[in-house]
Amino acid sequence: MTWDQVLHARLIGGVLMIPVGRPYGMWRDWVMRHAKQTRSSQILWDSLALMSFQVPIYAAIIAFSGATGDGLLRGILGAAAMMLFLGRPYGAFLNWIRHLFGLPPGGEKPMSLNN
């Protein structure tokens, strides 16, 4: 991808972060219901939740921004690897935010102050 295409993809991604936040939280809650209380299970399911939700979005963004062929495939594979690695740290961060608002960790109750 050219630098202009990368900038275009980053701008689209930045704009999309807000509207996909709540759907991702709901998706993660559903996926994390499959996790057991063991650390390895939490890591696995959190990573799968992030990868299965974000990678298709990322693929669409970079394809729309001009990535094709080998560049598109490498971008998708790179994003998948990053999401697998970053899934649990991001999930732990989301649980910490929930804790700040007096809500239980993901998968136990929807993240809503009205419930």
C-alpha positions as CSV (number, residue, x, y, z in Angstrom):
1,M,0.0,0.0,0.0
2,T,1.1,3.5,-0.6
3,W,1.4,6.0,2.2
4,D,-1.8,7.7,1.0
5,Q,-3.6,4.4,1.2
6,V,-2.2,3.7,4.6
7,L,-3.4,7.2,5.8
8,H,-6.8,6.6,4.3
9,A,-7.1,3.2,6.1
10,R,-6.0,4.7,9.4
11,L,-8.6,7.5,9.1
12,I,-11.4,5.1,8.3
13,G,-10.3,2.9,11.2
14,G,-10.2,5.8,13.6
15,V,-13.7,6.8,12.6
16,L,-15.1,3.3,12.9
17,M,-13.7,2.7,16.5
18,I,-16.6,4.6,18.1
19,P,-19.6,2.9,16.4
20,V,-18.1,-0.6,16.7
21,G,-17.2,-0.4,20.4
22,R,-20.6,-1.4,21.8
23,P,-21.1,-4.3,19.3
24,Y,-17.6,-5.6,20.1
25,G,-18.5,-5.5,23.8
26,M,-21.6,-7.5,23.2
27,W,-19.7,-9.9,21.0
28,R,-16.9,-10.3,23.6
29,D,-19.5,-10.9,26.3
30,W,-21.1,-13.7,24.3
31,V,-17.7,-15.3,23.4
32,M,-16.4,-15.1,26.9
33,R,-19.3,-17.1,28.2
34,H,-17.5,-20.1,26.7
35,A,-14.4,-19.4,28.7
36,K,-13.6,-21.3,31.9
37,Q,-12.0,-19.7,34.9
38,T,-8.5,-20.9,34.0
39,R,-6.0,-18.4,32.7
40,S,-5.4,-20.3,29.5
41,S,-9.1,-20.5,28.7
42,Q,-9.5,-16.7,29.4
43,I,-6.5,-16.0,27.1
44,L,-7.8,-18.2,24.3
45,W,-11.4,-17.0,24.3
46,D,-10.4,-13.3,24.7
47,S,-8.0,-13.6,21.8
48,L,-10.6,-15.4,19.6
49,A,-13.2,-12.7,20.4
50,L,-10.9,-9.9,19.3
51,M,-9.6,-11.7,16.2
52,S,-13.0,-12.9,15.0
53,F,-14.5,-9.4,15.4
54,Q,-11.8,-7.0,14.3
55,V,-10.0,-8.9,11.6
56,P,-12.9,-8.8,9.1
57,I,-13.4,-5.1,9.8
58,Y,-9.7,-4.5,9.3
59,A,-9.7,-6.5,6.1
60,A,-12.6,-4.5,4.7
61,I,-10.9,-1.2,5.6
62,I,-7.6,-2.0,3.9
63,A,-9.3,-3.5,0.9
64,F,-11.5,-0.3,0.6
65,S,-8.3,1.7,0.9
66,G,-6.6,0.0,-2.0
67,A,-4.9,-3.1,-0.7
68,T,-5.0,-6.0,-3.1
69,G,-3.6,-9.5,-3.6
70,D,-0.5,-10.3,-1.6
71,G,-0.6,-7.0,0.3
72,L,-4.2,-7.6,1.4
73,L,-3.4,-11.2,2.5
74,R,-0.3,-10.1,4.4
75,G,-2.2,-7.3,6.1
76,I,-5.0,-9.7,7.1
77,L,-2.5,-12.3,8.4
78,G,-0.6,-9.6,10.3
79,A,-3.7,-8.2,11.9
80,A,-4.8,-11.7,12.9
81,A,-1.5,-12.4,14.6
82,M,-1.6,-9.1,16.4
83,M,-5.2,-9.7,17.6
84,L,-4.3,-13.1,18.9
85,F,-1.5,-11.6,20.9
86,L,-3.4,-8.5,22.0
87,G,-6.7,-10.1,22.7
88,R,-6.3,-10.9,26.4
89,P,-4.5,-7.6,27.4
90,Y,-7.3,-5.7,25.7
91,G,-9.9,-7.8,27.4
92,A,-8.3,-7.3,30.8
93,F,-8.3,-3.5,30.0
94,L,-12.0,-3.7,29.2
95,N,-12.7,-5.6,32.5
96,W,-10.8,-2.9,34.4
97,I,-13.0,-0.2,32.8
98,R,-16.0,-2.2,33.8
99,H,-14.7,-2.4,37.3
100,L,-14.4,1.4,37.4
101,F,-18.1,1.6,36.8
102,G,-19.0,-1.1,39.2
103,L,-19.9,-3.7,36.6
104,P,-18.7,-7.3,36.6
105,P,-16.2,-8.6,34.1
106,G,-17.3,-9.4,30.6
107,G,-19.6,-12.3,29.9
108,E,-21.4,-12.0,33.2
109,K,-23.7,-9.0,32.6
110,P,-24.2,-6.6,29.7
111,M,-22.2,-3.4,30.0
112,S,-25.0,-1.0,30.7
113,L,-25.6,1.2,33.7
114,N,-29.4,1.0,33.1
115,N,-29.6,-2.8,33.8
